[in-house]
Amino acid sequence: MPGNTFGTLFRITSFGESHGPAIGVVIDGCPAGLEIDKEYIQKQLDRRKPGQSAITTQRKEEDEVHILSGVFEGKSTEAPIALVIYNKDHKPEDYKRFKDTYRPSHADYTYQAKYGIRDHRGGGRSSARETATRVAAGAIAMLLLAKEQVIIKAYVSQVGPIKLDKSYLELDLNAIDSNIIRCPDTATAAEMISLIEETRKAGDSIGGVITCVILNCPVGLGEPVFDKLHADLGKAMLSINAVKGFEIGSGFASASMRGSEHNDAFEMTSGKITTKTNHSGGIQGGISNGEEIYFRVAFKPVATINKEQETINTSGENTTIEGKGRHDPCVVPRAVPIVEAMAALIICDHLLRSKTSII
């Protein structure tokens, strides 16, 4: 099974299954001498871990990170950094009844068709539990980015039909973690939480949107053809479980605009070239231009719901299925640190590829 490695110079390889003994990640290409703050890595994992509030899955995992290699006396040695998280509250027996049944909108059928075998214990590699390894690796990338004062902030901007109709420029991004939905607007957050609770009680799930902002990104990251910075960000986001859409800057709204209103005019500000507007989302020609990079990521409703659904079994016979167990009624609150982590991995990789010294 290829496709478990991500990145060019700052490269990660994840391993493990949702209901196996452990999950983990190996980071290759981290420069030597970086102070590895284990508490910071754990803090990011705590933001993603299950069971953190009433609107998330009640699986109880501490997601404690263990550093196995690549760090000596608190600093990276440039050897591969291996991180592992042991599964504590895995219950593979809960999935025995799905062994011969294809769950709607899961990877059950496609995995079986491609590999001739599948891990029915929570989906195995297709489970969103794998994203904990990305958050751990992304935390190290963020420690590296901090050397360049690059800051990455993501927040929930939509749940179902409830939208936060404010630009990131109007929000206090330090208030993202002030509530369990991770929306920096108190009134909108309360509406979102109420909708998720209502959805959970109905045994259903609902989708949402996460907005991400990258501040202080230097000019010149990205390549002009296949390795455009926004193309790599798009791939990173679309690799996250349940993601169905990605748009950067003006996104799909640009299709209804004229060039005269969409073009970002240049100007000089304190001796620096800037743009009067930022419809480009901080990237032009696939290369960062020094403005804030901002994009949105759309997540579908979680596929596991506590409602009876029609499906077929592995013999092709019609049957029904009902997802009883622990799942998120809405994935976006826990997906915020995942989006930040994947953005950090991309920016960190491109910084190293641009030969920028960040230690």
C-alpha positions as a printed Julia matrix, in Angstrom:
359×3 Matrix{Float64}:
   0.0     0.0     0.0
   1.88    3.1    -1.19
   0.85    6.64   -0.3
   1.84    6.6     3.38
   4.69    9.11    2.9
   4.15   12.86    2.48
   6.56   15.71    1.72
   9.79   16.26   -0.19
  12.54   17.45    2.19
  10.52   17.55    5.4
   9.0    14.11    4.9
   6.68   12.06    7.1
   5.59    8.42    6.97
   2.67    7.35    9.15
   1.8     3.82   10.27
  -0.7     1.88   12.36
  -4.42    1.15   12.42
  -7.34    2.63   14.36
  -7.89   -0.49   16.51
  -4.39   -1.95   16.38
  -1.88   -1.63   19.23
  -0.48    1.75   18.16
  -0.23    4.46   15.53
   2.88    6.46   14.75
   4.92    8.59   12.4
   8.53    8.84   11.26
   9.78   12.33   10.35
  12.76   12.56    8.02
  14.51   15.8     7.08
  14.1    17.79   10.28
  17.27   19.93   10.61
  19.55   19.26   13.55
  19.47   21.49   16.59
  15.75   22.19   16.8
  14.47   22.2    20.37
  11.75   19.55   20.52
   9.09   20.71   22.96
   7.25   17.52   23.88
   4.67   19.45   25.9
   3.79   21.5    22.83
   3.38   18.35   20.72
   1.11   16.89   23.41
  -0.92   20.11   23.59
  -1.66   19.89   19.87
  -2.63   16.22   20.2
  -4.95   17.1    23.1
  -6.8    19.48   20.79
  -7.48   16.6    18.38
  -7.99   13.7    20.78
 -11.4    12.01   21.15
 -13.63   12.42   24.19
 -12.71   16.06   24.77
 -16.3    17.39   24.87
 -19.97   16.42   24.63
 -20.01   17.12   20.88
 -17.2    14.72   19.98
 -16.8    10.94   19.99
 -16.67    9.48   23.49
 -13.78    7.14   22.74
 -11.32    7.75   25.59
  -7.78    8.02   24.3
  -5.12   10.09   26.05
  -3.07   10.12   22.84
   0.16   10.36   24.83
   3.1    10.82   22.48
   6.32    8.83   22.93
   9.54    9.92   21.21
  11.54    6.87   20.17
  14.41    8.34   18.16
  15.94   11.4    16.52
  16.03   13.55   19.67
  18.98   13.84   22.06
  19.1    16.12   25.09
  15.92   17.8    23.9
  17.13   18.66   20.4
  16.76   17.08   16.96
  19.85   15.26   15.66
  18.8    15.18   11.96
  18.24   11.43   12.34
  14.67   10.23   11.67
  12.33   11.27   14.48
   9.98    8.42   15.41
   6.83    9.21   17.38
   4.35    6.61   18.6
   0.91    6.82   20.23
  -0.43    3.65   21.86
  -4.13    2.88   21.45
  -5.72    2.39   24.87
  -9.49    2.42   24.31
  -9.7     0.46   21.08
 -12.6    -1.97   20.83
 -12.2    -4.07   17.69
 -15.03   -6.37   18.79
 -17.48   -3.5    18.17
 -16.82   -3.89   14.45
 -17.27   -7.65   14.04
 -20.83   -7.15   12.82
 -19.49   -5.0     9.95
 -17.03   -7.66    8.77
 -19.24   -8.85    5.94
 -21.18   -5.64    5.33
 -20.21   -2.53    3.39
 -20.89    0.63    5.41
 -22.34    3.44    3.23
 -19.82    6.16    2.29
 -16.93    4.39    4.05
 -13.84    2.87    2.43
 -15.05   -0.7     3.03
 -15.98   -1.58   -0.55
 -13.16    0.29   -2.29
 -10.48   -1.23    0.0
 -11.9    -4.71   -0.57
 -12.04   -4.16   -4.32
  -8.48   -2.8    -4.52
  -6.58   -5.02   -2.07
  -8.78   -8.11   -1.77
  -8.68   -7.71    1.99
  -9.67   -5.01    4.45
  -9.31   -4.23    8.14
 -12.9    -3.96    9.36
 -11.8    -2.73   12.81
 -12.89    0.87   12.49
 -11.61    1.05    8.94
  -7.94    0.37    9.72
  -5.79    2.81    7.77
  -8.84    4.63    6.4
  -9.86    5.7     9.92
  -9.49    9.34   10.89
  -7.51    8.13   13.9
  -4.49    8.12   11.57
  -4.61   11.94   11.59
  -3.23   12.01   15.15
   0.14   11.13   13.63
  -0.12   14.12   11.29
  -0.86   16.43   14.22
   2.22   15.14   16.06
   4.45   15.65   13.01
   2.82   18.99   12.27
   3.62   20.19   15.79
   7.33   19.68   15.09
   6.91   21.52   11.78
   5.31   24.39   13.73
   8.27   24.5    16.1
  10.47   24.89   13.03
   8.2    27.58   11.54
   8.29   29.54   14.78
  11.93   30.33   13.96
  10.58   32.4    11.05
   7.65   33.81   13.04
   5.23   31.98   10.74
   1.89   31.52   12.51
  -0.9    29.16   11.41
  -4.43   29.54   12.78
  -7.51   27.54   11.76
 -11.07   27.84   13.05
 -14.57   26.54   12.4
 -16.4    28.98   10.12
 -19.47   26.89    9.25
 -21.54   24.0    10.62
 -24.37   22.89    8.38
 -26.23   26.06    7.3
 -24.79   28.19   10.13
 -22.02   30.41    8.75
 -19.64   32.84   10.38
 -20.04   35.78    8.0
 -16.92   37.62    9.12
 -13.47   37.84    7.59
 -10.55   36.5     9.61
  -9.41   40.15    9.77
 -12.44   40.92   11.96
 -11.83   38.07   14.4
  -9.66   37.52   17.46
  -7.78   34.42   16.36
  -6.52   33.95   19.91
 -10.09   33.12   20.93
 -10.33   30.01   18.74
  -9.95   27.58   21.64
 -12.24   29.54   23.97
 -15.16   27.2    23.21
 -15.63   23.53   22.3
 -16.54   24.19   18.65
 -13.38   26.29   18.03
 -15.22   29.21   16.45
 -13.78   32.59   17.53
 -17.19   34.3    17.48
 -19.13   33.58   20.69
 -22.65   34.04   19.33
 -22.06   31.96   16.21
 -20.27   29.29   18.26
 -23.33   28.9    20.51
 -25.58   28.35   17.47
 -23.18   25.78   16.03
 -22.92   23.86   19.29
 -26.71   23.78   19.63
 -27.07   22.41   16.1
 -24.48   19.67   16.68
 -26.14   18.62   19.94
 -29.51   18.47   18.16
 -27.95   16.41   15.36
 -26.29   14.01   17.81
 -29.54   13.4    19.68
 -31.22   12.56   16.36
 -28.55    9.91   15.7
 -27.32   11.81   12.67
 -24.23   13.78   11.62
 -23.55   17.11    9.93
 -20.75   18.71    7.9
 -18.89   21.99    8.2
 -16.11   24.27    6.99
 -12.75   25.2     8.51
 -10.97   28.43    7.56
  -7.18   28.55    7.89
  -4.89   31.6     7.9
  -1.1    31.56    7.53
   0.54   34.73    8.84
   4.06   36.03    8.17
   4.73   33.61    5.33
   7.79   34.85    3.41
   7.72   35.73   -0.28
   8.92   33.09   -2.72
   7.61   29.75   -1.49
   6.28   27.4    -4.14
   7.11   26.55   -7.74
   5.28   27.84  -10.85
   4.15   24.6   -12.51
   3.22   21.32  -10.8
   4.5    22.25   -7.33
   2.46   25.41   -6.89
   2.14   26.27   -3.21
  -1.65   26.34   -3.32
  -1.71   23.04   -5.23
   0.33   21.4    -2.48
  -1.91   22.94    0.17
  -4.92   21.6    -1.73
  -3.48   18.09   -1.84
  -2.65   18.25    1.86
  -6.17   19.28    2.82
  -7.9    16.84    0.47
  -5.86   14.02    2.0
  -7.65   14.58    5.33
 -10.52   12.2     6.05
 -14.0    13.54    5.15
 -12.69   16.55    3.2
 -14.75   17.24    0.08
 -13.7    20.73   -0.94
 -10.81   23.21   -0.9
 -10.73   26.84   -2.01
  -8.09   29.5    -1.55
  -8.48   33.27   -1.55
 -11.65   34.3    -3.38
 -12.16   30.66   -4.34
 -15.34   29.77   -6.2
 -16.67   33.32   -5.71
 -14.07   34.5    -8.23
 -16.04   32.77  -10.99
 -18.7    35.49  -10.75
 -16.25   38.41  -10.61
 -14.65   40.57  -13.3
 -10.9    40.95  -13.58
 -11.19   44.64  -12.78
 -12.64   43.85   -9.34
 -10.64   40.69   -8.63
  -7.12   41.88   -9.47
  -4.95   42.69   -6.43
  -3.31   46.07   -7.13
   0.25   46.51   -5.88
   1.39   49.36   -3.65
   4.35   50.32   -1.48
   3.81   50.16    2.27
   6.7    51.25    4.51
   9.16   50.37    1.75
   7.61   46.96    1.16
   5.61   45.74   -1.84
   2.11   44.79   -0.76
  -1.33   44.41   -2.35
  -4.37   46.6    -1.68
  -6.65   43.56   -1.67
  -5.95   39.86   -1.24
  -8.3    37.95   -3.52
  -5.28   35.82   -4.47
  -5.09   34.42   -0.94
  -1.4    35.25   -0.59
  -0.28   33.17   -3.57
   0.21   34.3    -7.16
   1.56   32.11   -9.95
   1.87   29.31   -7.41
   4.34   31.36   -5.32
   3.7    33.14   -2.0
   3.65   36.93   -2.3
   4.04   37.87    1.36
   0.37   38.53    2.1
  -1.68   36.36    4.44
  -2.45   32.96    2.94
  -6.03   31.98    3.67
  -8.17   29.08    2.51
 -11.28   27.08    3.4
 -11.73   23.35    3.76
 -15.16   21.66    3.49
 -15.89   18.51    5.49
 -18.76   16.14    4.71
 -21.02   14.74    7.45
 -19.45   11.8     9.28
 -20.47    8.59    7.48
 -21.25    6.58   10.64
 -24.72    7.48   11.92
 -27.11    5.87   14.38
 -29.83    5.41   11.79
 -30.79    2.38    9.75
 -29.42    2.53    6.2
 -29.72    0.27    3.19
 -26.58   -1.46    1.92
 -25.29   -4.81    0.68
 -23.04   -7.47    2.17
 -19.9    -9.01    0.7
 -22.06  -11.6    -1.08
 -23.95   -8.86   -2.89
 -27.16   -9.39   -0.93
 -29.37   -6.5     0.16
 -29.31   -5.76    3.87
 -29.51   -2.9     6.34
 -27.01   -1.45    8.76
 -27.08    0.85   11.77
 -23.95    2.43   13.14
 -24.03    1.89   16.88
 -20.91    3.03   18.6
 -18.68    6.03   19.26
 -18.41    8.6    16.51
 -18.35   12.36   16.03
 -21.67   13.98   15.1
 -19.55   16.67   13.41
 -15.86   16.29   12.69
 -14.82   19.95   12.37
 -14.05   20.8    16.05
 -11.39   18.08   16.19
 -10.25   18.71   12.6
  -8.99   22.25   13.35
  -5.55   21.07   14.6
  -5.36   18.61   11.69
  -5.8    21.41    9.15
  -3.18   23.48   10.97
  -0.77   20.54   11.04
  -1.08   19.77    7.33
  -0.59   23.45    6.48
   2.51   23.52    8.7
   3.96   20.45    6.97
   3.55   22.1     3.56
   4.99   25.48    4.53
   7.88   23.87    6.41
   8.7    21.64    3.45
   8.66   24.56    1.02
  10.81   26.67    3.32
  13.45   23.94    3.34
  13.11   23.52   -0.44
  13.71   27.25   -0.88
  16.97   26.77    1.07
  15.85   29.24    3.72
  17.77   28.8     6.97
  15.29   28.55    9.84
  17.54   27.42   12.67
